[in-house]
Amino acid sequence: MKDFISRRPRLLKGILVLALLIPSSFVLHGCTDLGEDTFGIVTPDQFYETDEQIISALAPVYSQFRSLLWSYHNLSQVSSDETLVPTRGSDWFDGGRWLAIHRHTWDPGLSDLNGAWIDTYTGIARANGLLQILEEAGNTDAALNAEIRALRAFYYFVLLDLFGNVPIVGDDEFVIDAENPPATESRSAVHSFVVSELTAAVPDLPAQWSGSNQGRLTKGAANAMLATLHLNANVFTNNSSEINTSGPNPCGQSDCQSAIAAADAVINSGLYSLLSDFHGNFAVANANSPEFVMEVQHLNQPGLGVNFPHRALHYNQGSPSPWNGFSTLAHVYNAFDEDDARRDIFLIGQAVNYETGEEVDNRQGEPLIFTPEINDVTNATEGEGIRILKFPFDVDNDGGNHGHDYAWWRLSEMYLIKAEALNEINGPTQEVVDLINLVRERAFDPDKPIALSDYPDKASMRDRIMNERLFELTYEARRRQDLVRAGKFTAPWDFKERLDGHLVLFPIPQTQLDANPNLTQNPGY
């Protein structure tokens, strides 16, 4: 699918009319963001001439995965205890945005919020525009229709997670009325909409794709989303004031059973398998890993790559010069067993150049030593902070564009979701332990399985699973979601105080409130 996503977004002889893709009255700046495309008018009789044209029509909907990965990943990671972006001299202050995200001192004017809003609603608008064209063309391709609806549901999943209460622009509102833009819907209504759309899509989605189509949505991808939606139902159906911020928010029995069923649909499909090498999922050559259930694909080309290695590495560790930014907190690193191979994603101690393998100095000519201590987060030194290099440096990167693919969901998470849901229903059982050990096995040599006897109750096993998710999914944009579900997101950690519970939801961006009078700000802002 890398060839598929790298094509210039176009629809047949042009692109769907701009008004169908980004209504400027609803998503401010959308027209500017998409203005580099040449938009043409597409009529139903032009549609469905070739498979190539169908792929070209889908490409703009999928292409939002890349820009959304930046905005969603930043908000999910940096607001958690997994990731910190210290200010280093004149570097990484950026108007205070990174420290505001980590310290939870954001406000509706934070640019990252508006970026995430635009990225998601751009994907939704593109999906809606394509659905309208298909409807007018008398489309009877159930699989194609299901794929577009599942894509749209994914973008709503992100909105549900970040903002909660957002407008639903569905089939009855393909074109936005500029005089009466859509109003805010409750978080519970958004959750119901996403679950309904994905549930309806599953029967018609293909089980798998082959060749250049690999990476498109499948039954497995939809079920992975459903498993997460049900696991987090007690969060995703509630406003911030209704969420427990000092204790767990577990799924109820019905949602736990639904989470298990969705996870089992992925696990028992026979289409996915755990790699024997955990790190293979993040290697430069990780395309179409058998563990990937849903992914966003990248190429080491301008505008098509991912920049995770450049965010973390020091200026002298590669070419072109990385950015020396993203670090983790010492307590996260220390939580890992020293024998856990997954701990190798962290860089601590003497740094090396990833093109030559030689030890490197900092810009003052002294040995570059990464340390767990950060004495002053507003003025950190070049070597302070343990770095996260889950995605290795691509020596063939182009201007910081690396070619790693990124999994939105992996098979290993399905085992952990099932384990958590089973524990919430029945408490610790051997089945729960076996699922956890299945994920742990490849990370230890010799194996270090956990034992049922060490977990006498539901709460102790809940904490164990929370830790296992940290070890397995660090830097995969899960930690914020997990902390909220565990009631620990507003707790204090390094460089962050205990704060109010309304922060479990981000505010609706001020730019969007100014553009749409029918939007309602989230409580507490």
C-alpha positions, 0 to 999 in steps of 0.5 A, a space after each residue: 500500500 506504500 505506493 497507494 498512499 504515496 500517490 498525489 491525492 486526486 479523484 479521477 481527472 481531478 479532486 472532489 470539489 473543495 467544498 465537499 472535502 473541507 467546509 471552511 466554516 467548520 474546519 478553519 484553515 482547512 482550505 489553506 491546508 489543502 490548497 496545494 491540490 488542484 480540485 476539480 468537479 467529479 460527477 457520478 457518471 465519471 466514477 468507477 471507470 477503473 480500479 485505479 480511479 477507485 484507489 485514487 479516490 481512497 488515497 486522500 482519505 488514507 493520506 490523513 493517517 500521516 498528519 494525524 499520527 503527528 498531532 495525535 501522537 504528540 498529544 497522547 505521548 507528551 501529556 503522559 509520563 512516558 514522554 517529556 520534551 525539555 527546553 534545551 537552551 533556545 531549542 524546544 521552547 516553541 512558545 511553551 507548547 511542549 511543557 504545557 502539554 506535559 504539565 497539563 497547563 494547556 488552554 483552548 488556544 494550544 496550536 496542537 489541539 487545533 491541528 488534531 481537530 483539523 487532521 481528523 475532520 479533514 479525514 472525515 470530510 474526505 470520507 463523506 465527500 467520497 460516500 456522497 459521490 458513491 451514493 449518487 453513482 448508485 454504488 453497490 460495492 458493499 466492501 468499498 462502502 464499509 471501508 470508507 465508513 470504517 475510515 471515517 469511524 477511525 477519525 471519530 475514534 480519535 476525536 472521541 479519545 481526545 475531545 469527547 464531545 464533538 459534532 457528528 457529520 454523518 450521512 445526512 450531512 455530507 455538505 455542511 450548511 455554512 449558516 448552521 454548522 453542526 452542533 456538539 454531540 455528547 461523548 456517549 453519542 459519539 461512542 455509540 456512533 463509532 461502535 455502530 459504524 464499525 460493527 456494521 462495517 465488519 461483515 463487509 470488510 475483507 479479511 485481508 489485502 494482498 500486494 500493494 493493497 496491504 495496509 488498507 482496512 480489514 475486519 481485523 482493524 475494525 475489530 481492534 478498534 472495537 476492542 479498544 472502544 469497549 475496553 474504554 467504554 466507562 471513559 469514552 461514554 462519560 464527561 470528565 466530571 463523571 470519570 473517576 480520577 483517583 481510581 479505576 474506570 473499568 469496563 462493565 461486564 457487557 462491554 468487557 465481554 464485547 472487548 473480549 469478543 472483538 479481541 478474539 476475532 482478531 486473535 482467532 482469525 489466523 491472519 496475525 502472529 507475534 514476531 519472535 523479535 519484539 524490535 522487528 515491529 519497529 525496524 526500518 524494514 518493518 513493512 506489513 509485519 504479521 503482527 500489525 492489525 492496522 497501520 500507517 505506512 511511510 516512505 523515507 521521502 519528503 512528506 511521506 516519512 515519520 520523524 520519530 528518530 529525529 525527535 529523540 536523537 542528539 544533533 551529532 548522532 546522525 545526518 541530517 542533524 537530529 533535533 535532540 528533543 523527546 525524552 522519557 522520565 526516569 521512573 518509566 525507565 526504572 519500571 522495566 526489568 533489566 532483563 526485559 529486551 523491550 527496555 532496549 528502546 531507551 538510550 542511556 549513557 554514552 551516545 553513538 553516531 548511528 551512521 558510523 557507530 562511533 562515540 560522539 561528543 556534545 556541541 561543547 566537545 565533551 562526551 555526550 552522556 544521556 542521563 536519567 536526571 533532568 535538573 531544570 526542565 526549562 533549561 536542560 543540558 544536551 545530555 539530560 534525559 533518557 531518550 526513546 529510540 523505539 524506531 531505529 535511525 534510518 541511515 537512508 532517511 531523507 531530511 528526517 523522513 524515515 521509512 518505518 511503518 507505524 502500527 495503530 494496533 498490534 496483535 500483542 495488544 489484543 492479548 492484553 485487552 483480552 486479559 484486562 477484560 477477563 480480569 474485570 469480569 472474573 478476577 485473576 485466572 490462569 487464562 489471564 496469566 497465560 495471555 500476559 505471559 504469551 506477550 512477555 515470552 519473547 522479551 526475556 531469555 530465559 523466560 520470566 513468566 508471572 505466576 497466578 499466585 502473585 496476584 490475589 485479587 482483581 486490583 493487583 492483576 489490574 496493576 500488573 496489566 497496566 505495567 505490561 501495557 507500559 512495557 509492551 506499548 511505550 511510545 505507541 500513543 496508548 499511555 494517556 488512554 491507559 492512565 485515564 482508564 486507571 484514574 492516574 492521569 491527573 496524579 503528580 509525576 516529575 515536573 507535573 503537579 496533581 491537577 483537576 479532573 477536567 483535564 482528562 479531556 482536552 478543550 475544544 480548540 478556540 479557533 473552532 469555537 470562534 468559527 462555529 457558534 454551535 460548538 460547546 466547550 468541554 467542562 472546566 475550560 
